[in-house]
Amino acid sequence: MTATTLGLGLEPGPAGHAVGRAPRAMTRDELREMGHEPMPATKAIRLKCLDCCVGQANEVRQCVATDCALWPWRMGNHPWRAGGRGGPASDHAVPAEKMARGALPAANSDHPATLLPGHEAA
Ligand code: SF4
């Protein structure tokens, strides 16, 4: 069993079964050949949350799995950055009642995640 026969993202593991390769040991071309494209981590998290909720942005917004490691990141922006959109010290925080209606910040090219499906202009 070789990495080639397993596919680009897999390699033989110590117990003889296939394991995932370390992405940083792969080339950009290999990653692209697998169908991955460069993106901010916040966008990757948002996409994972949309996948978790079968593409339903409102379900991601209302996710109750508060112990999930992705939960603070699920809206596609950085929750801990002071002054960042929606951050604790933000001047741009969306009012709770607006968020409860599912309204999201307007699409903004400075915040690529707002360009994802489900991010209609507020
Ligand atoms: S935060 Fe919620 S929507 Fe995102 S991966 Fe976790 S459980 Fe799924």
Residues whose N, C-alpha, C, O or C-beta is under 5 A from the ligand:
A	BS01	SF4	K48 C49 C52 V60 C63 A65 C68 L70 W71 R74
